[in-house]
Amino acid sequence: MDTVPDMTNYYLVSAFNNQEEKISLIETYAARVDSFPPLPPKGLSGSVDSLGQVQISWLPNRESDLEGYRVYVSNHPDHEFILSTASVLRDTVFADSINIRTLTSKVYYKVTAVDVRQNQSAMSDVLILQRPDVIPPVAPRLLSVKEGRKGVELEWVPSSSTDVVQHHVYRRSDKDTSLVRVASVPEAGEVLSFVDALISGGLGYSYCVVAEDDAGLLSPFSNQRFVRVSSTIPEGIRLRTTRRIDHVVLEWDIQSLKLVERVVVFRSVDDGPLRLYGHSVEDRFEDRELSPGKTYVYRAHAVYEDGSVSPYSAPVKVKL
């Protein structure tokens, strides 16, 4: 009884007495029945370089009857994995070459172990490798450029590429010799917009938009659109009031090409003088210090970032 046989075994039997030993001339062959596959390989790791050259490796199996490994590849984790190795690999490293000029952003690998009886293990856990991004985004499409109340208003359809993270707005005025980036707008929504307030009256401006993806690649420029800004820009603030049960809400619209820092609110009570009452950095102001039977008059003006102020709004009156 051989209690520690190999997978394949050859035996010879000899008979002997005190004077000599006689060995049989016929070998006996015996093979173990093996239906147990190796364990799946573990510890897969790898990388893809800028030319599409792939290097992957894994930890060696410990089975004594191991013959080698087979490597499988797919472009989608739920699709069929295709055998990439023409023969069984003896080593625990594998080199491959893939196409990187494709919209498929990842490539997937699995490895199996094979023993000398051709029993194949289950597939390893999937190894996910990121293809280097060499394809720039699709260009956005500029829909409209027009002069608005607060500056030049732009609207555009964003790039259709799925990996875009932001869009950059470029402009060129009559005085510029090249395009200048004036804003970066995060990717959000089906139509994006931007208001360019840093403009001068009487000049013409050309605008275009560029998309940037998560790899830093820039799309081609969008179509360009041109607008000529009016030579004079009227400035002012229009005040509105809404009376609540116990307070008054002031809201306003500001027409200016300058950046607003805050809005200062003035108030008079009955026939008293108009006095500085408060300020707001938002588009509204609430007055909760009111008394029944009194009449309140409000006016406001905008304070710009350059320190200048707008004309006063027309007065609005609230009687409690």
C-alpha positions in Angstrom: 0.0 0.0 0.0 1.6 3.3 -1.2 0.1 6.0 1.1 1.9 8.9 -0.5 1.7 8.4 -4.2 2.2 11.1 -6.8 -0.3 11.9 -9.5 1.4 9.4 -11.9 3.3 6.3 -10.6 5.4 3.5 -12.0 6.2 0.4 -9.9 8.7 -2.5 -10.2 8.6 -5.6 -8.0 11.8 -7.6 -7.1 12.1 -11.1 -5.4 15.4 -12.1 -3.7 16.9 -14.7 -1.5 20.2 -14.8 0.5 22.3 -15.0 -2.6 20.7 -12.7 -5.2 17.8 -10.3 -6.1 15.7 -10.7 -9.2 13.8 -7.6 -10.4 10.8 -8.0 -12.6 11.1 -6.6 -16.2 7.6 -5.4 -16.4 6.6 -1.9 -15.0 3.2 -1.4 -13.5 1.6 2.0 -14.0 -0.8 3.5 -11.6 -2.4 7.0 -11.7 -4.4 8.8 -9.0 -7.9 9.9 -9.9 -8.0 13.7 -9.6 -11.2 15.6 -10.0 -10.4 18.5 -7.6 -9.5 21.8 -9.3 -7.0 24.2 -7.9 -8.1 27.3 -5.9 -8.8 30.5 -7.8 -5.7 32.8 -8.0 -5.7 35.7 -5.6 -4.0 39.1 -5.3 -4.5 40.4 -8.8 -3.0 43.8 -9.6 -2.0 45.6 -12.8 -1.6 48.8 -14.7 -2.1 50.3 -18.2 0.4 52.8 -19.6 -0.2 55.6 -22.1 0.5 53.3 -25.1 -2.0 50.7 -24.0 0.6 48.2 -22.7 -0.9 46.2 -19.8 1.0 44.4 -17.0 -0.8 42.2 -14.5 0.4 39.9 -11.8 -1.1 37.7 -9.0 0.0 35.5 -6.1 1.2 32.0 -6.9 -1.0 29.0 -6.1 0.4 26.4 -3.6 -1.0 23.2 -5.2 1.8 20.6 -5.9 0.2 19.4 -9.1 -0.3 22.9 -10.6 0.5 23.3 -14.3 -0.1 27.0 -14.7 -2.6 29.8 -15.4 -5.0 31.1 -18.0 -5.9 34.8 -18.4 -9.3 36.1 -19.6 -10.3 39.7 -20.7 -13.5 41.7 -21.3 -14.5 45.2 -21.9 -17.5 44.9 -19.6 -17.8 43.1 -16.3 -21.1 41.5 -17.3 -20.1 40.3 -20.7 -18.2 37.1 -21.6 -14.5 37.0 -20.7 -12.4 35.9 -23.7 -9.3 33.7 -23.2 -6.1 35.8 -23.9 -3.4 33.2 -23.4 -2.8 30.7 -26.2 -1.1 28.3 -23.8 -1.0 27.7 -20.1 1.2 30.3 -18.4 3.9 29.0 -16.1 4.5 32.4 -14.5 2.3 34.7 -12.4 2.8 37.7 -14.6 1.1 38.6 -17.9 1.6 41.3 -20.5 -1.1 42.5 -22.9 -1.8 45.3 -25.4 -5.2 47.0 -25.6 -6.8 49.7 -27.7 -6.9 53.0 -25.8 -8.6 55.1 -28.5 -12.0 53.9 -27.5 -14.9 55.3 -25.5 -14.8 52.2 -23.2 -13.0 53.6 -20.2 -12.1 50.4 -18.4 -10.8 46.9 -19.2 -11.4 43.8 -17.0 -9.3 40.7 -16.3 -9.8 37.4 -14.6 -7.3 34.5 -14.1 -7.9 30.7 -13.6 -5.4 28.1 -12.3 -5.0 24.7 -14.1 -3.5 21.5 -12.7 -1.7 18.7 -14.6 -5.0 16.8 -15.0 -6.5 20.0 -16.7 -8.8 20.6 -13.9 -9.5 24.4 -14.0 -10.3 26.5 -11.0 -13.1 29.0 -10.8 -12.3 32.5 -12.1 -10.5 34.9 -9.8 -12.1 38.1 -8.6 -12.2 40.6 -11.4 -9.3 43.0 -11.9 -10.5 46.5 -13.1 -8.0 48.6 -15.0 -8.6 52.2 -16.1 -7.7 53.0 -19.7 -5.7 56.2 -20.1 -8.0 59.0 -21.4 -6.7 60.2 -24.8 -10.0 61.2 -26.4 -11.0 64.9 -25.8 -14.7 65.7 -25.1 -17.2 66.6 -27.7 -17.5 70.4 -28.2 -20.4 72.2 -26.6 -22.9 74.2 -28.6 -23.4 77.9 -27.9 -27.1 78.8 -28.2 -27.3 82.5 -27.5 -25.3 85.6 -26.5 -27.2 88.7 -25.7 -27.0 91.9 -23.7 -29.0 91.6 -20.5 -29.8 93.7 -17.4 -26.6 92.6 -15.5 -24.3 92.0 -18.5 -23.9 89.8 -21.5 -26.0 86.6 -21.0 -24.8 83.3 -22.5 -26.6 80.0 -22.9 -25.1 76.8 -24.3 -25.8 73.1 -24.6 -23.0 71.2 -22.7 -20.7 68.6 -24.2 -22.4 65.2 -24.7 -19.3 63.5 -23.3 -20.0 61.7 -20.0 -16.7 62.5 -18.3 -17.0 66.3 -18.6 -16.5 68.1 -15.3 -16.7 71.8 -16.3 -17.0 74.3 -19.1 -14.8 77.3 -19.7 -16.1 80.6 -21.2 -13.8 82.5 -23.5 -14.3 86.0 -25.1 -12.6 88.4 -27.3 -13.4 92.1 -27.4 -12.7 94.6 -30.1 -9.6 95.6 -28.2 -8.3 92.0 -27.7 -6.0 90.1 -30.1 -6.8 86.7 -28.7 -9.5 84.8 -26.7 -9.4 85.3 -22.9 -10.9 82.9 -20.4 -13.5 84.7 -18.3 -15.2 81.9 -16.3 -15.3 78.2 -15.5 -18.8 76.7 -15.0 -19.3 73.3 -13.3 -21.1 70.6 -15.3 -24.8 70.6 -14.3 -28.1 70.5 -16.2 -29.1 70.2 -19.8 -28.5 73.9 -20.6 -25.8 76.0 -18.9 -25.6 79.8 -18.6 -23.3 82.5 -17.5 -23.6 86.3 -17.2 -20.5 88.3 -18.0 -20.7 91.5 -16.0 -17.1 92.7 -16.6 -17.8 94.4 -19.9 -17.7 98.0 -21.2 -20.3 99.8 -23.1 -19.9 100.4 -26.8 -17.6 97.4 -27.4 -18.3 94.3 -29.4 -17.6 90.8 -27.8 -17.2 87.4 -29.4 -17.8 84.4 -27.1 -17.2 80.6 -27.3 -17.2 77.7 -24.8 -14.8 74.8 -24.2 -15.5 71.5 -22.3 -13.0 69.9 -19.9 -13.1 66.2 -18.9 -11.9 64.5 -15.7 -8.5 63.8 -17.3 -7.9 67.5 -18.1 -8.5 67.1 -21.8 -10.2 70.1 -23.6 -12.7 69.9 -26.3 -12.6 71.9 -29.5 -14.0 75.4 -29.3 -17.8 75.7 -29.7 -19.3 77.9 -32.3 -18.7 81.6 -31.7 -21.4 84.3 -31.3 -21.0 88.0 -31.3 -22.8 90.8 -29.4 -22.2 94.6 -29.3 -22.9 96.2 -25.9 -24.9 99.4 -25.8 -22.7 102.5 -25.4 -24.6 103.6 -22.3 -25.8 101.3 -19.6 -28.6 102.6 -17.4 -28.1 101.9 -13.8 -30.6 101.8 -11.0 -32.5 99.8 -8.4 -36.2 99.0 -8.3 -37.7 98.4 -4.9 -40.7 96.2 -4.2 -42.5 95.5 -0.8 -44.7 92.7 0.4 -46.6 93.2 3.7 -46.9 90.2 6.0 -48.9 89.8 9.2 -46.1 91.1 11.5 -43.3 92.3 9.2 -42.5 93.8 5.7 -40.4 92.1 3.1 -38.4 94.3 0.7 -37.1 92.9 -2.6 -35.3 94.6 -5.5 -34.0 94.4 -9.0 -30.6 96.0 -9.8 -29.7 97.1 -13.3 -25.9 97.5 -13.5 -22.8 96.0 -15.2 -20.9 96.4 -11.9 -20.7 93.8 -9.2 -22.9 94.6 -6.3 -21.4 94.3 -2.8 -24.5 95.1 -0.7 -27.8 97.0 -0.7 -28.3 99.7 1.8 -31.9 100.3 3.1 -33.3 103.6 4.3 -36.6 104.1 6.2 -38.8 107.0 7.5 -41.6 106.7 10.0 -44.8 108.7 9.3 -43.5 112.2 8.2 -40.1 111.8 9.8 -36.7 112.1 8.0 -35.3 109.2 5.9 -32.6 107.5 7.9 -30.2 104.7 7.3 -31.9 101.5 8.6 -30.0 98.4 7.5 -28.3 96.6 4.7 -28.3 93.2 2.9 -26.0 91.1 0.8 -29.0 89.1 -0.6 -31.9 90.1 -2.8 -34.2 90.9 0.1 -34.5 92.6 3.4 -37.1 92.0 6.3 -38.3 94.7 8.6 -39.8 93.3 11.8 -39.6 96.4 14.0 -43.0 97.9 13.1 -45.8 99.5 15.1 -49.5 99.4 14.2 -51.1 102.6 12.9 -47.8 104.0 11.5 -46.7 104.7 7.9 -43.3 103.6 6.7 -41.4 104.8 3.6 -38.5 102.8 2.2 -35.7 103.7 -0.3 -32.5 101.8 -1.1 -29.3 102.0 -3.2 -26.7 99.5 -4.2 -23.1 99.7 -3.2 -20.7 98.3 -5.8 -17.4 96.5 -5.2 -15.5 99.5 -6.6 -17.0 101.6 -3.8 -19.4 103.6 -6.0 -23.2 103.6 -5.4 -26.3 103.5 -7.6 -29.0 106.2 -7.6 -31.7 105.8 -4.9 -34.7 103.7 -5.7 -38.1 105.3 -5.9 -39.8 105.4 -2.5 -42.3 102.7 -1.6 -44.9 103.2 1.2 -46.4 100.7 3.7 -49.2 101.7 6.1 -50.0 99.4 9.1 
